[in-house]
């Protein structure tokens, strides 16, 4: 057993984490790795059988890169434009104001946004959108209006129609831009659902069947039967996971414990990552010329500075790709980009992102390698998970180097 595997196995045995699925493949499928650690559940009375690579997990924001691929495909077909005004397809966004501050009585100072908002802004989190349940300006805006953030179960239009927190293109904030990009894809394709679009144009192309939006989980009892339970850190003993947790529930509106997004087996999600990795040669998901654009750093100097300022905080880095502070970051059309090599791991230009319950994926075109660390643990940005994922990354690149040396 490899050193990183021993460490992860020991962490599961000590219930520091409930379990994890680790997967990787190279461009040609000659080097592959796949192993599951830990239990399907630590919940009292639940199925505590060993976790399997095809267990179904809530992947949350791992959904975002799939939406970004779909948007890029629509640009290839002339249905959307990366840099033209987005208002023709999303007229709701044209008159959104920017919050400039607050008056003494708590009322927000709102001004019309001046910079033209584009699809590129939406895909790179530089549009001015933030998530209203976390951003201070939007929490204060809600307080003034005596409203509350709207959580899962509502449409994007109903849930994310609040003001911007900065001018499009002039800063960076993780928010609902890609949610709106998904609406743009649906409208550009004649009102199809994202689920149907993804199936026809992405999942079927890579042979991935077990990836569905939460709104479709009630139609897939086979996926529900393979669900891995969600776990939480024990607040009374933070080094451990809590043994009694709520079981996930599903309904036709898309509601579930923790939020929305998609559910997937790690094995099928890796197929999407590999399709993205190989498209510059086989055009599985994107045209060759689109791949270079998809991976290109996109942020303005102001937005890039704000992103890197935020990532000086270790707790934030743990939840945003786990890239060392010393390595400069930017944002591409599909995820965060490390502009320098990660020591012992990802090479410069690698695209990375993940999902709220401690999932991390990366796609390294230079090394020809894509990988996924998939867990089901809350809260996000778990420090122990970040440490174990780093060990997996380092071990994976050593394994691939050793395998290449034998050829």
Helices and strands as residue ranges (DSSP letters): H 3-13, E 19-26, E 32-38, E 56-60, H 63-76, G 91-93, E 97-102, E 108-112, H 119-123, H 136-145, H 156-159, H 177-188, H 194-198, I 199-203, H 204-206, E 211-213, G 214-219, H 221-224, E 231-234, E 237-241, E 262-265, H 266-282, H 288-295, H 301-310, H 314-319, E 329-331, E 336-338, E 351-355, E 359-364, E 369-374, E 377-378, H 383-406
